[in-house]
Amino acid sequence: MSLNNTDNDNDLTKVKRLLSQIVNDMKRSGQELQHLKAIQQNIVTKTMPVEVAYLLGAMMMLSGILFICSNLAALKLLNIGPFPVDGGIIFFPLVYILDDLFKEIYGEKMSYRFIWIGFALNLLVILGFALLALLPDSLFYTENQSFYILTANMQRTFLASAIASMVSRLIDNKMFAKFYQKHPDDPMWLRAIKSSLVSRGFDLMIFDLTAFITVVPLRDLAKQLFLAYVMSSVLESLFLPLENYLSDHVKNRFNYLHWGFYH
């Protein structure tokens, strides 16, 4: 009798497990169907949610502000111990962090537009100040000489930054996308740090050699490159937990899978 009861209990357990598996499969199928419908809707309409569009504009605006701040800060050379470094080291790691978030959220194609907008912004500043320098001075204002000193240095740093940032960000974008395709289950911070370690080297070499080769001795320039690379890498690493949190929060907040086709 006890043997029969045991068999019945085992059969009942198996039936419960089977029913539970069926219910879970149905739930997963329903969620996947909803995601597919949402993706299809977005592909057909070619639109993104309003909140996501607002976020896109805010990130572009913030990136532009940080970009201009880093270029203006680069006009100041400072010493950290025996190493000289330009002031842009304070702001530019934040540009990289914002780039990483943008790539993770909006994907490779949208990131290329982001990069070209930043390049165009740099050129706009260069051309705008060049035009101002060509316009005639006021007859009574005697402080314009400071403007010419500032713009002479600005043209150098902004042009160097435009070239360096475009090359390095294109490399970073391509590498980030490749890491995403090969290892989609890796955490976002790992893709970000691996791509940044390579692209940052290109950025610093192009920028420092273009902006400071004529004003900084070669030995000091080599020290500046080394310290800038180490400091910017450390600063970005410190912000990686926040970067990863923001990425996950945005994806969950705006139902990321509904517009994942942008990748």
Helices and strands as residue ranges (DSSP letters): H 2-45, H 50-73, E 77-80, E 83-86, G 87-90, H 92-106, H 108-134, H 144-182, H 188-212, H 218-253, G 256-262
